[in-house]
Amino acid sequence: MTKKLQIEIIITGGTIDSYYDVTKDTVVPSDKSAVPSFLKSLKINDIFSFHEVCMKDSRSINNKDLGKVLNIINKTHSKEIIITHGTYTMPDTARFLSANMKSKDKVVVLTGSMIPLIGFSPSDAPFNLGYSLASVKTLKPGVYVCMNGEIFSSNEVAKRVLEGKFVSVFNKN
């Protein structure tokens, strides 16, 4: 029997881990991530290790937060890493990690959602998490963004804010 490798899940907040605040008329990051309990409830055979770095809107993630994420990636023996992240600066973080990771033999997948994981139906969060779990096991080493049912390399990904969708800068669509 083959020993299962651990998948590192790094949590940074974002809409995936947010709730709707009626006083602000927007979603705000929760105090604690719902991702660990959600993934555990699915009875997936993978072994997970969870690291909650911060619970922030991605526009509030700073260099200290990015350093913590990078430190976890550089120190882990796992070759499979998923980062839940807000969508606004996800492409920037992907490029930062790609440029600064010490080891180039790991698969790092950033994902998030446009609709929170908990309290909204339908939400793209469950699909994006599942797609990222499948992708992290099959991709070649590198840094990727998995959103909208597609995989983007860190050097090509862009977010079309008005459409709420990720695209490749190399496509003319």
Backbone as CSV, one residue per row, in Angstrom:
resi,resn,N_x,N_y,N_z,CA_x,CA_y,CA_z,C_x,C_y,C_z
1,MET,0.842,-1.181,0.000,0.000,0.000,0.000,0.886,1.243,0.000
2,THR,0.581,2.188,-0.855,1.345,3.419,-0.958,0.924,4.393,0.131
3,LYS,1.905,5.014,0.761,1.614,6.003,1.787,1.116,7.292,1.126
4,LYS,0.026,7.824,1.646,-0.533,9.076,1.127,0.355,10.235,1.522
5,LEU,0.603,11.125,0.581,1.342,12.335,0.870,0.388,13.403,1.378
6,GLN,0.892,14.243,2.210,0.098,15.305,2.799,-0.039,16.484,1.836
7,ILE,-1.240,17.040,1.781,-1.487,18.258,1.021,-1.545,19.411,2.015
8,GLU,-0.698,20.399,1.807,-0.694,21.581,2.668,-1.786,22.529,2.180
9,ILE,-2.618,22.990,3.082,-3.638,23.978,2.770,-3.274,25.246,3.551
10,ILE,-2.953,26.307,2.821,-2.602,27.583,3.433,-3.782,28.524,3.249
11,ILE,-4.256,29.078,4.345,-5.469,29.891,4.345,-5.096,31.357,4.576
12,THR,-5.621,32.231,3.707,-5.348,33.665,3.867,-6.619,34.511,3.929
13,GLY,-7.771,33.898,3.886,-9.024,34.656,3.941,-9.635,34.825,2.572
14,GLY,-10.156,36.001,2.282,-10.813,36.253,1.011,-12.287,35.912,1.066
15,THR,-12.961,36.086,-0.043,-14.400,35.854,-0.103,-14.764,34.420,0.242
16,ILE,-13.923,33.464,-0.100,-14.221,32.062,0.190,-14.507,31.845,1.681
17,ASP,-13.845,32.621,2.521,-14.002,32.533,3.971,-14.623,33.807,4.544
18,SER,-15.644,34.325,3.878,-16.286,35.560,4.314,-17.758,35.334,4.634
19,TYR,-18.358,36.353,5.228,-19.794,36.359,5.497,-20.339,37.717,5.063
20,TYR,-21.633,37.779,4.860,-22.255,39.032,4.431,-22.543,39.894,5.650
21,ASP,-21.987,41.097,5.663,-22.206,42.057,6.741,-23.199,43.099,6.235
22,VAL,-24.427,43.059,6.765,-25.473,43.961,6.288,-25.153,45.421,6.600
23,THR,-24.404,45.682,7.656,-24.089,47.067,8.010,-23.102,47.691,7.032
24,LYS,-22.315,46.839,6.360,-21.346,47.320,5.370,-21.798,47.049,3.942
25,ASP,-22.888,46.269,3.808,-23.437,45.896,2.509,-22.385,45.225,1.623
26,THR,-21.595,44.356,2.245,-20.569,43.609,1.516,-20.153,42.394,2.339
27,VAL,-19.340,41.549,1.741,-18.790,40.436,2.506,-17.499,40.882,3.181
28,VAL,-17.270,40.332,4.368,-16.031,40.591,5.108,-15.487,39.250,5.590
29,PRO,-14.171,39.125,5.677,-13.592,37.842,6.111,-14.062,37.440,7.514
30,SER,-14.337,36.170,7.680,-14.716,35.620,8.979,-13.505,35.613,9.900
31,ASP,-13.751,35.371,11.183,-12.655,35.301,12.146,-11.860,34.013,12.010
32,LYS,-12.538,32.961,11.543,-11.911,31.646,11.414,-12.343,31.010,10.104
33,SER,-11.458,30.247,9.501,-11.738,29.622,8.214,-12.743,28.473,8.330
34,ALA,-13.613,28.374,7.342,-14.551,27.256,7.230,-13.984,26.140,6.359
35,VAL,-12.857,26.381,5.702,-12.289,25.411,4.761,-11.914,24.089,5.441
36,PRO,-11.222,24.094,6.590,-10.863,22.795,7.197,-12.070,21.920,7.511
37,SER,-13.094,22.482,8.141,-14.259,21.651,8.477,-15.015,21.226,7.226
38,PHE,-15.059,22.079,6.213,-15.713,21.712,4.960,-14.998,20.524,4.313
39,LEU,-13.671,20.601,4.179,-12.925,19.509,3.538,-13.017,18.223,4.354
40,LYS,-12.962,18.330,5.674,-13.081,17.139,6.523,-14.448,16.491,6.372
41,SER,-15.489,17.287,6.173,-16.847,16.751,6.036,-17.026,15.936,4.764
42,LEU,-16.153,16.122,3.779,-16.284,15.425,2.503,-15.734,13.997,2.531
43,LYS,-15.059,13.650,3.607,-14.493,12.289,3.761,-13.509,11.947,2.644
44,ILE,-12.740,12.944,2.227,-11.723,12.754,1.192,-10.588,11.918,1.771
45,ASN,-10.006,11.058,0.966,-8.943,10.178,1.437,-7.601,10.878,1.632
46,ASP,-7.451,12.074,1.129,-6.187,12.789,1.270,-5.947,13.195,2.721
47,ILE,-4.680,13.382,3.036,-4.274,13.882,4.349,-3.962,15.366,4.184
48,PHE,-4.575,16.182,5.032,-4.396,17.628,4.945,-3.670,18.157,6.167
49,SER,-2.913,19.210,5.936,-2.338,20.002,7.013,-2.779,21.437,6.750
50,PHE,-3.390,22.070,7.744,-3.951,23.407,7.557,-3.101,24.452,8.269
51,HIS,-2.875,25.570,7.583,-2.115,26.695,8.128,-2.918,27.965,7.882
52,GLU,-3.499,28.513,8.935,-4.255,29.756,8.794,-3.293,30.925,9.027
53,VAL,-2.843,31.529,7.935,-1.882,32.636,8.001,-2.568,33.926,8.420
54,CYS,-3.708,34.201,7.804,-4.480,35.402,8.116,-5.892,35.211,7.587
55,MET,-6.768,36.096,7.985,-8.145,36.099,7.485,-8.430,37.518,7.003
56,LYS,-7.985,37.804,5.772,-8.053,39.160,5.247,-8.637,39.196,3.841
57,ASP,-9.217,40.324,3.508,-9.498,40.642,2.118,-8.130,40.693,1.448
58,SER,-8.007,40.170,0.246,-6.675,40.087,-0.369,-6.043,41.453,-0.598
59,ARG,-6.860,42.500,-0.666,-6.309,43.848,-0.821,-5.623,44.326,0.444
60,SER,-5.824,43.611,1.559,-5.180,43.952,2.831,-3.987,43.058,3.147
61,ILE,-3.728,42.056,2.320,-2.562,41.190,2.549,-1.303,42.013,2.326
62,ASN,-0.383,41.914,3.278,0.842,42.721,3.212,2.074,41.827,3.039
63,ASN,3.232,42.444,2.986,4.481,41.701,2.779,4.762,40.709,3.901
64,LYS,4.376,41.048,5.120,4.561,40.126,6.253,3.723,38.858,6.049
65,ASP,2.474,39.031,5.606,1.598,37.885,5.329,2.182,37.025,4.207
66,LEU,2.632,37.678,3.133,3.229,36.943,2.013,4.484,36.197,2.456
67,GLY,5.254,36.816,3.335,6.446,36.154,3.870,6.099,34.903,4.656
68,LYS,5.017,34.948,5.419,4.570,33.770,6.178,4.155,32.643,5.229
69,VAL,3.411,33.004,4.186,2.993,31.996,3.196,4.228,31.378,2.544
70,LEU,5.131,32.208,2.111,6.356,31.739,1.458,7.171,30.858,2.399
71,ASN,7.244,31.213,3.664,7.985,30.430,4.650,7.388,29.027,4.807
72,ILE,6.067,28.931,4.850,5.411,27.615,4.949,5.745,26.777,3.714
73,ILE,5.656,27.389,2.545,5.954,26.669,1.303,7.405,26.197,1.290
74,ASN,8.313,27.060,1.671,9.734,26.709,1.639,10.106,25.649,2.664
75,LYS,9.398,25.604,3.800,9.748,24.653,4.870,9.061,23.291,4.740
76,THR,7.925,23.235,4.057,7.193,21.970,4.011,7.891,20.940,3.120
77,HIS,7.730,19.693,3.508,8.239,18.591,2.679,7.205,18.191,1.626
78,SER,5.982,18.664,1.804,4.920,18.339,0.853,5.212,18.977,-0.500
79,LYS,4.871,18.274,-1.543,5.028,18.785,-2.907,3.716,19.336,-3.437
80,GLU,2.631,19.202,-2.653,1.300,19.624,-3.080,0.747,20.641,-2.092
81,ILE,0.529,21.870,-2.587,0.120,22.975,-1.725,-1.039,23.719,-2.372
82,ILE,-2.081,23.967,-1.584,-3.213,24.769,-2.031,-3.306,25.982,-1.120
83,ILE,-3.499,27.144,-1.724,-3.650,28.379,-0.958,-5.027,28.948,-1.252
84,THR,-5.844,29.138,-0.204,-7.106,29.844,-0.395,-6.805,31.326,-0.218
85,HIS,-7.339,32.119,-1.127,-6.894,33.513,-1.242,-8.027,34.349,-1.825
86,GLY,-8.072,35.602,-1.459,-9.017,36.525,-2.076,-8.670,36.719,-3.543
87,THR,-9.672,37.027,-4.330,-9.473,37.054,-5.783,-8.832,38.335,-6.301
88,TYR,-8.957,39.437,-5.577,-8.442,40.705,-6.107,-6.944,40.669,-6.391
89,THR,-6.162,40.127,-5.461,-4.704,40.139,-5.639,-4.114,38.750,-5.845
90,MET,-4.971,37.780,-6.120,-4.507,36.413,-6.342,-3.427,36.323,-7.432
91,PRO,-3.582,36.971,-8.590,-2.526,36.901,-9.600,-1.190,37.475,-9.108
92,ASP,-1.247,38.547,-8.322,-0.025,39.154,-7.785,0.694,38.193,-6.841
93,THR,-0.076,37.547,-5.969,0.514,36.584,-5.037,1.104,35.401,-5.789
94,ALA,0.427,34.930,-6.814,0.944,33.811,-7.612,2.299,34.175,-8.224
95,ARG,2.405,35.366,-8.770,3.682,35.795,-9.368,4.769,35.970,-8.310
96,PHE,4.397,36.527,-7.152,5.354,36.687,-6.057,5.909,35.331,-5.625
97,LEU,5.029,34.368,-5.424,5.468,33.038,-4.978,6.338,32.373,-6.034
98,SER,5.942,32.460,-7.276,6.718,31.857,-8.360,8.131,32.425,-8.405
99,ALA,8.267,33.708,-8.173,9.574,34.364,-8.236,10.425,34.112,-7.000
100,ASN,9.796,33.766,-5.868,10.538,33.712,-4.607,10.633,32.346,-3.931
101,MET,9.966,31.333,-4.458,10.062,29.997,-3.852,11.474,29.457,-4.022
102,LYS,12.005,28.866,-2.949,13.354,28.281,-3.025,13.344,27.002,-3.853
103,SER,12.366,26.162,-3.591,12.278,24.871,-4.271,11.340,24.989,-5.469
104,LYS,11.797,24.520,-6.598,10.980,24.583,-7.817,10.336,23.230,-8.136
105,ASP,10.302,22.322,-7.140,9.740,20.992,-7.374,8.365,20.804,-6.725
106,LYS,7.712,21.908,-6.371,6.409,21.835,-5.715,5.321,22.371,-6.639
107,VAL,4.118,21.857,-6.426,2.936,22.363,-7.127,2.163,23.222,-6.133
108,VAL,2.016,24.491,-6.460,1.278,25.429,-5.611,0.078,25.926,-6.412
109,VAL,-1.104,25.738,-5.849,-2.344,26.143,-6.510,-3.068,27.144,-5.622
110,LEU,-3.326,28.322,-6.171,-4.135,29.319,-5.478,-5.562,29.215,-5.976
111,THR,-6.501,29.311,-5.043,-7.909,29.291,-5.399,-8.689,30.144,-4.421
112,GLY,-9.904,30.422,-4.763,-10.779,31.215,-3.924,-12.181,31.126,-4.493
113,SER,-12.951,32.175,-4.282,-14.304,32.164,-4.834,-14.852,33.576,-4.938
114,MET,-15.869,33.709,-5.726,-16.577,34.977,-5.869,-17.748,35.053,-4.886
115,ILE,-18.129,33.882,-4.361,-19.245,33.775,-3.422,-18.753,32.957,-2.227
116,PRO,-19.036,33.386,-0.980,-18.540,32.665,0.192,-18.927,31.186,0.213
117,LEU,-18.063,30.405,0.854,-18.260,28.959,0.999,-19.495,28.641,1.844
118,ILE,-19.699,29.378,2.909,-20.778,29.113,3.856,-21.837,30.210,3.780
119,GLY,-23.099,29.806,3.768,-24.203,30.759,3.855,-24.779,31.216,2.539
120,PHE,-24.220,30.755,1.425,-24.716,31.160,0.115,-24.864,29.926,-0.767
121,SER,-25.949,29.898,-1.501,-26.141,28.799,-2.431,-26.829,29.349,-3.674
122,PRO,-26.272,29.132,-4.825,-25.050,28.374,-5.067,-23.812,29.234,-4.804
123,SER,-22.718,28.535,-4.578,-21.416,29.178,-4.424,-20.423,28.444,-5.311
124,ASP,-19.496,29.186,-5.866,-18.439,28.566,-6.657,-17.333,27.972,-5.791
125,ALA,-17.361,28.234,-4.496,-16.294,27.793,-3.597,-16.103,26.272,-3.560
126,PRO,-17.154,25.462,-3.367,-16.937,24.010,-3.334,-16.311,23.478,-4.624
127,PHE,-16.790,23.969,-5.767,-16.223,23.521,-7.035,-14.758,23.917,-7.139
128,ASN,-14.436,25.168,-6.807,-13.050,25.634,-6.914,-12.121,24.850,-5.992
129,LEU,-12.581,24.531,-4.797,-11.758,23.712,-3.886,-11.542,22.315,-4.462
130,GLY,-12.604,21.696,-4.954,-12.481,20.354,-5.533,-11.593,20.340,-6.761
131,TYR,-11.760,21.332,-7.606,-10.947,21.428,-8.819,-9.473,21.606,-8.459
132,SER,-9.212,22.399,-7.438,-7.835,22.614,-6.989,-7.233,21.336,-6.408
133,LEU,-8.036,20.581,-5.669,-7.546,19.313,-5.109,-7.172,18.332,-6.209
134,ALA,-7.980,18.267,-7.240,-7.668,17.378,-8.360,-6.447,17.887,-9.123
135,SER,-6.377,19.190,-9.326,-5.290,19.776,-10.113,-3.936,19.677,-9.432
136,VAL,-3.895,19.888,-8.121,-2.614,19.894,-7.414,-1.914,18.531,-7.508
137,LYS,-2.686,17.492,-7.759,-2.125,16.136,-7.856,-1.605,15.803,-9.254
138,THR,-1.989,16.591,-10.248,-1.655,16.223,-11.632,-0.786,17.237,-12.365
139,LEU,-0.680,18.440,-11.847,0.106,19.473,-12.516,1.607,19.257,-12.340
140,LYS,2.366,19.781,-13.276,3.819,19.800,-13.147,4.184,20.859,-12.111
141,PRO,5.357,20.754,-11.486,5.750,21.768,-10.499,5.639,23.184,-11.060
142,GLY,5.173,24.078,-10.204,4.986,25.480,-10.578,3.904,26.099,-9.724
143,VAL,3.578,27.340,-10.025,2.545,28.071,-9.296,1.397,28.357,-10.260
144,TYR,0.184,28.037,-9.824,-0.999,28.129,-10.663,-2.159,28.791,-9.925
145,VAL,-3.109,29.270,-10.697,-4.383,29.742,-10.174,-5.459,28.862,-10.797
146,CYS,-6.307,28.279,-9.948,-7.437,27.469,-10.417,-8.725,28.215,-10.085
147,MET,-9.327,28.773,-11.112,-10.583,29.512,-10.960,-11.396,29.352,-12.244
148,ASN,-12.700,29.448,-12.106,-13.612,29.406,-13.258,-13.440,28.142,-14.091
149,GLY,-13.094,27.029,-13.451,-12.942,25.769,-14.172,-11.729,25.724,-15.075
150,GLU,-10.752,26.600,-14.843,-9.537,26.628,-15.651,-8.304,26.714,-14.762
151,ILE,-7.187,26.331,-15.337,-5.897,26.420,-14.662,-5.064,27.450,-15.405
152,PHE,-4.522,28.399,-14.665,-3.681,29.446,-15.247,-2.310,29.416,-14.586
153,SER,-1.260,29.534,-15.388,0.072,29.652,-14.799,0.209,31.055,-14.205
154,SER,1.148,31.191,-13.287,1.310,32.467,-12.594,1.680,33.607,-13.534
155,ASN,2.346,33.301,-14.641,2.782,34.368,-15.551,1.714,34.784,-16.561
156,GLU,0.553,34.120,-16.555,-0.475,34.454,-17.539,-1.790,34.926,-16.949
157,VAL,-1.994,34.713,-15.660,-3.314,34.925,-15.069,-3.614,36.399,-14.833
158,ALA,-4.869,36.746,-15.107,-5.376,38.084,-14.830,-6.838,37.956,-14.418
159,LYS,-7.294,38.907,-13.616,-8.703,38.926,-13.224,-9.402,40.070,-13.938
160,ARG,-10.514,39.729,-14.583,-11.388,40.750,-15.165,-12.410,41.094,-14.081
161,VAL,-12.142,42.146,-13.363,-12.930,42.501,-12.191,-14.403,42.695,-12.528
162,LEU,-14.706,43.413,-13.584,-16.104,43.696,-13.917,-16.887,42.442,-14.286
163,GLU,-16.188,41.415,-14.785,-16.843,40.160,-15.144,-16.772,39.135,-14.013
164,GLY,-15.928,39.388,-13.012,-15.756,38.433,-11.924,-15.192,37.122,-12.417
165,LYS,-14.196,37.214,-13.305,-13.694,36.009,-13.956,-12.197,36.142,-14.217
166,PHE,-11.520,34.994,-14.205,-10.092,34.950,-14.478,-9.852,34.529,-15.921
167,VAL,-8.813,35.097,-16.512,-8.492,34.828,-17.906,-6.981,34.750,-18.072
168,SER,-6.571,34.255,-19.226,-5.161,34.249,-19.597,-4.868,35.537,-20.359
169,VAL,-3.758,36.184,-20.036,-3.380,37.397,-20.769,-2.952,37.049,-22.190
170,PHE,-2.726,35.777,-22.451,-2.308,35.355,-23.792,-3.475,35.105,-24.733
171,ASN,-4.673,34.944,-24.175,-5.866,34.767,-25.002,-6.445,36.129,-25.361
172,LYS,-7.010,36.229,-26.517,-7.578,37.510,-26.951,-9.064,37.609,-26.682
173,ASN,-9.634,36.627,-25.989,-11.082,36.633,-25.697,-11.429,37.650,-24.647
